[in-house]
């Protein structure tokens, strides 16, 4: 009888320790997702700060391209709103619109040799392109963190601990079709 109680007590302790290990792993994954999002947020803020400078530089040369400039600024505002609200789905859509607007802006800039030669424009274009690449890298890291979190929250026995302590799925940063479609170069230069 004593041996049976000892075995039951040892098993109970092992189950509790296993539950604690699962809980700690879920906490770690949750914080990894938060950290990955923060890394994206920093880059989005940097780009957010650079875009008005780019638009202002372009305004000096592009008198007749106000629609292109306004499209970039509207998309910038949509990205900012989605980022501030933490709405990952809206951010993906707004990012697509912003990238399309920037692509159009850089394509239109080709028609303005003085603008292309302007050092401030070239510097801002290079900086924003670098930020775009960094954001794409961070998106990949974020989605990987989200995927690891979501898989773990769905797996048994982790899902029992996740449900008990309120761990939920995180949302992937997905892109609209224009983000994943081939670039229409003809449309950019029309």
N, C-alpha and C positions, 0 to 999 in steps of 0.2 A: 504494500500500500504506500509506503514511504517513497519507494522508487518511482511509482506512478506519479505521485505528486511532484517529485523533483523533475521528472521528464516533462510534465505539463507546465511547470513553472519555467523551465528552460525554454520550451517551445513558445510560451507566451512572451518571454523576454526577447527571443529571436524575432517573433512577429512584430513586436513593438519597435525593435531596432531596425528591421527591414522597412517598416512604415516611416520611421524617421529618415532613413536614407532616401526613400522615394520623395518625401516631402522636401528635403534639402535639395535634391536634384531638380525638382519642379521649381523651387525658388531660384535656383541658379539659372535655369532656362528662362524664366520670366525676366530676370534682370539682364540676361544676354539680349533678349528682344528689346528691352528698354534702352540698353546701351547702343544697340545697332540703330534704333530710331533716332537717338540723340546725335549720332554721327551724321546721319542724313540731314537732320535739322540744322546742324552747324553749317553744312555746305549750302543748304537752301537759303539760309540767312545771308551767307556771304554773297551768293549769286543775287539775292534780292537787293542787296546794297549796291552791287555793280551795275545792274540793269538801268537804273535811271541815268547813270553817268554815260552809258553807251547810247541811250536814246537821246540825251542832250547833245552829245557829240554829233550824232547823226542828223539832228534837227538843223544844225548849222549848215549842212550840205544838201540835205534832202528836202527841199521845199515842197515838193509835190508828192511826197510819199507818206503823208500823215496817217493814212489808214494802216499802213504797215506798222508804223510806230505805235499807234493806238492799240493795235491787236496785241503787240508785245506787252504793253502796259496793262491791258485788261487781263491777259493771261497771268502776268506777274501778280496782280491783285487776287486772282482766283487761287493761285498756288499759296499765297500768303494766308488767305482765309481758311483753306483746307488744312494747312500746316498748323495754324493757331487752334483750329477746332480738333485737331488730331484725327481727322477724317481721312483714313488711308485710301479709301475708294475714290473720294473726290480729288485727292491729291494726285492719284494716277491719271485721272482724266485731265486735270489742270496742267500737269506736267506735259502731257501730250500736246496740248494746245500751245504751251509756252515753247516747247522744242520746235513745233511747226512754225510759230511766229518768228523765232530766232533764225531758223533756216531761211525763211522768207526775207528777213531783214538782211542777213548776210548775202543772200543772192541778189537782192536789190542794190546793195552796196557796191556790187561789181560794176554797176553802171555809173558810179561816181568815182573817177580816178583820184580826185583830190581827197575824198574821204578815205579811200583805200590807202593813200599815201600818208594820211595823218597818223602821227605816232601815238596819240592818245587812243584813236580808234583801234589801231593794230594791237596795242597793249590790252585794251579792254576785250577785244575779240579773242585774243589769246587766253586771257584770264578766264573769261566765261567758258571758252571751250575746255580749258583745263578743269574748271569746276564741273562742267557737264560730265566729263569722263570720271571724275571722282565720285559724283553722285551716282552714276551707273554702277561703279564698283561697290559703293555702300548699299545700293539697292540689293545687289546680289547677296551681300553679307546679311542684310536685314532679312531677306526672304529665306535664307538658309537658317537663320536663328528662329524665325517663325515656324518653319517646317519642322525643325527639331522639337520645338515646344509642342506643336500640334500633334505630332506623332506620339510623343510621350504622354500627352493628356488623353489620347485615344487608346493607348495600350493598357492591357490588363496586366498587372494589378494596379498600375499607376492611376488609371481612371477612377478607381475607388477613392484613393487619397485626393486626387484632383477635385472630384465632386464634393468630397467631404469638406475641403478647405477652400473651395471657391476658385480654384485655378481654371482658367478658361482658355479657349483658343485665341490666338492672335490673328490679325488679318494680314494676308499677303499684300504687298504693294504691287498691284497688277496694272497693266497699261492698256489703254484703249487700242483699237485696231491700227490706228495711225502710227503708234509707237513701234509695232511689230511688223508693219508692212514695209515693202521695199520703198525706198525714196523715189518719188516721181521727179526726176531731174528736169524734165521738160516743163513741168508746172512751176518749178522754182524760178525758171528763167523767162517765163512769159510775162 
